[in-house]
Amino acid sequence: MPKEHTDLKLLIKGLKRLAFAIPLLVLTTYLFTFTFLNKDTIPMYWILPLAIAAMGATIFLLFNGIKWILRAMF
């Protein structure tokens, strides 16, 4: 039995996750660039793990948001 309409609750949930992922994507790109341009300073060792964790969160939010959107439509 096919669905007749898109589930709006799931669609909004997926769009919210993508909305959180887009600024995080820009931020992680900036953090990686900042870290590798300042190899001589101490903050590099504090910012690099933060950038790696933020990139993992970005990838998770992007794929999870797309999954929720697809689940809402199909």
N, C-alpha and C positions, 0 to 999 in steps of 0.2 A: 504494500500500500504506500504510494508515494506521498511525500509531504506536499501540502498545498502552498504553504507560506513559509517565509524565513522566520526563524526564531529570533525575535528582536533582543531578548535578554542575552543570548549567547553572542549575538553580533556586537552588541555594545560592550560586552566583556572583552571580546577580541580586539575591538578598536581601542579600548582603554589601554590594553597591554601594548599595542603598537604605538599609542601616543606616549607612553612612558619610555619605549625603546628608542624612539627617534632622537630625543635630546641626549639620552645616555650614549647613543652611538657617536654623536658629535663630541661629547665630553671625553669618551675613552680615546678617540683619535687624538684629541688635544693632549691628553695625559701621556700617551705613548710618545708623541712627538716631543713634548717637554722633557720627558725622562731621557730619551736618547740624545737630545741636544745638550743636556747638562750632565755629562758622564763624570765630571770631576767633582761635583758637589755631593754632599751628604743626603739632601732630600731625594736624590734619585733612588736610594735604597728604601725610602718610605713610600714613594709614589708608584714605583713599578709594581709592587704587589697589589696596590689599590687599583691600578689600571688593568691588571690581569683579572682581578675579581670583577671589576665593572664590565669588562669585555665578555666574561662568562655570563653575567646577568643580562647583558644586551642580547647575546645570542639566544639565551633561554627565552627572553621575552618576545623576541621576533618570531621564533618558531612556534612558541605557545600561542601567540596572538593569531598567527596565520592558521594554526590548527583549530582554534575556537571559531574563527570566521568561516572556515570551510565546513566545520561541524554545523554551524547555524544555517548555512545555505543548502547543504545536501543532507 
